Amino acid sequence: MTTTRITLIGRPGCHLCDDARAVVEQVATELDVGWDGRSIDDDPELREQWADHIPVTLVDGRSHDFFRVSPDRLRAALNRPPRPADPASG
């Protein structure tokens, strides 16, 4: 069973979000970690916090990247042991 370690925050119809999703799916599959996608259109708090920065990736609940997702940076973050989520980041 995989553990969800990546959260991708974006919105439908966003080309950068689609690009980020492809990178997240690839790296998550490669490293056998779970990921979850969330839309700012479905959550007013996410929209308030992240609307100007989508797509946003969180790793272990902490802000990792926004706008573009680097596969190398994402792999490096996931190769470190999980850290507890920062309550302020979502």
C-alpha positions as a Markdown table, in Angstrom:
| # | Residue | x | y | z |
|---|---|---|---|---|
| 1 | Met | 0.0 | 0.0 | 0.0 |
| 2 | Thr | 1.4 | 3.4 | -1.0 |
| 3 | Thr | 1.3 | 6.4 | 1.3 |
| 4 | Thr | 0.0 | 9.7 | 0.0 |
| 5 | Arg | 2.9 | 12.0 | 0.1 |
| 6 | Ile | 2.2 | 14.4 | -2.8 |
| 7 | Thr | -0.7 | 16.8 | -3.1 |
| 8 | Leu | -1.2 | 18.7 | -6.3 |
| 9 | Ile | -3.4 | 21.7 | -6.1 |
| 10 | Gly | -4.6 | 23.2 | -9.3 |
| 11 | Arg | -7.8 | 23.6 | -11.4 |
| 12 | Pro | -9.4 | 22.0 | -14.5 |
| 13 | Gly | -8.4 | 23.7 | -17.7 |
| 14 | Cys | -5.0 | 25.0 | -16.5 |
| 15 | His | -2.3 | 23.9 | -18.9 |
| 16 | Leu | 0.4 | 24.3 | -16.2 |
| 17 | Cys | -1.7 | 22.1 | -13.9 |
| 18 | Asp | -1.9 | 19.4 | -16.6 |
| 19 | Asp | 1.9 | 19.6 | -17.1 |
| 20 | Ala | 2.4 | 19.3 | -13.3 |
| 21 | Arg | 0.0 | 16.4 | -13.1 |
| 22 | Ala | 2.0 | 14.4 | -15.7 |
| 23 | Val | 5.2 | 15.0 | -13.7 |
| 24 | Val | 3.6 | 14.1 | -10.4 |
| 25 | Glu | 2.0 | 10.9 | -11.9 |
| 26 | Gln | 5.4 | 9.8 | -13.4 |
| 27 | Val | 7.5 | 10.4 | -10.3 |
| 28 | Ala | 4.8 | 9.0 | -7.9 |
| 29 | Thr | 4.6 | 5.8 | -10.0 |
| 30 | Glu | 8.3 | 5.5 | -10.3 |
| 31 | Leu | 8.9 | 5.8 | -6.5 |
| 32 | Asp | 5.6 | 4.0 | -5.5 |
| 33 | Val | 4.2 | 6.9 | -3.5 |
| 34 | Gly | 0.7 | 8.1 | -3.4 |
| 35 | Trp | -0.6 | 11.4 | -4.6 |
| 36 | Asp | -3.8 | 13.4 | -4.4 |
| 37 | Gly | -5.1 | 16.1 | -6.7 |
| 38 | Arg | -7.2 | 18.9 | -5.3 |
| 39 | Ser | -8.9 | 21.8 | -7.1 |
| 40 | Ile | -9.1 | 25.3 | -5.9 |
| 41 | Asp | -12.5 | 25.5 | -7.5 |
| 42 | Asp | -13.8 | 23.0 | -5.0 |
| 43 | Asp | -12.4 | 24.5 | -1.8 |
| 44 | Pro | -12.6 | 28.2 | -0.9 |
| 45 | Glu | -9.7 | 27.9 | 1.6 |
| 46 | Leu | -7.4 | 26.4 | -1.1 |
| 47 | Arg | -8.5 | 29.1 | -3.5 |
| 48 | Glu | -7.7 | 31.8 | -0.9 |
| 49 | Gln | -4.3 | 30.4 | -0.1 |
| 50 | Trp | -3.1 | 29.2 | -3.5 |
| 51 | Ala | -5.0 | 30.8 | -6.4 |
| 52 | Asp | -2.1 | 33.0 | -7.5 |
| 53 | His | 0.4 | 30.1 | -7.4 |
| 54 | Ile | -1.3 | 27.1 | -9.1 |
| 55 | Pro | -0.2 | 24.5 | -9.7 |
| 56 | Val | 1.2 | 24.0 | -6.3 |
| 57 | Thr | 2.8 | 20.7 | -5.1 |
| 58 | Leu | 3.0 | 19.8 | -1.4 |
| 59 | Val | 5.2 | 17.0 | -0.2 |
| 60 | Asp | 4.2 | 15.6 | 3.1 |
| 61 | Gly | 1.8 | 18.6 | 3.6 |
| 62 | Arg | 4.6 | 21.2 | 3.1 |
| 63 | Ser | 4.8 | 23.5 | 0.1 |
| 64 | His | 7.3 | 22.2 | -2.4 |
| 65 | Asp | 6.9 | 23.8 | -5.8 |
| 66 | Phe | 4.6 | 26.1 | -7.7 |
| 67 | Phe | 3.9 | 26.9 | -11.3 |
| 68 | Arg | 6.3 | 24.2 | -12.6 |
| 69 | Val | 7.3 | 20.9 | -11.1 |
| 70 | Ser | 10.9 | 19.7 | -11.4 |
| 71 | Pro | 11.0 | 15.9 | -11.6 |
| 72 | Asp | 14.5 | 15.9 | -10.1 |
| 73 | Arg | 13.5 | 18.2 | -7.2 |
| 74 | Leu | 10.4 | 16.1 | -6.5 |
| 75 | Arg | 12.4 | 12.9 | -6.5 |
| 76 | Ala | 14.9 | 14.4 | -4.1 |
| 77 | Ala | 12.2 | 15.5 | -1.7 |
| 78 | Leu | 10.5 | 12.1 | -1.8 |
| 79 | Asn | 13.8 | 10.3 | -1.2 |
| 80 | Arg | 14.0 | 12.0 | 2.2 |
| 81 | Pro | 12.0 | 10.5 | 5.1 |
| 82 | Pro | 8.5 | 11.9 | 5.4 |
| 83 | Arg | 8.2 | 14.9 | 7.7 |
| 84 | Pro | 5.1 | 15.8 | 9.7 |
| 85 | Ala | 2.8 | 18.3 | 7.9 |
| 86 | Asp | 3.1 | 22.0 | 8.6 |
| 87 | Pro | -0.3 | 22.9 | 10.0 |
| 88 | Ala | 0.0 | 26.4 | 8.4 |
| 89 | Ser | 0.4 | 25.0 | 4.9 |
| 90 | Gly | -2.9 | 23.3 | 4.5 |
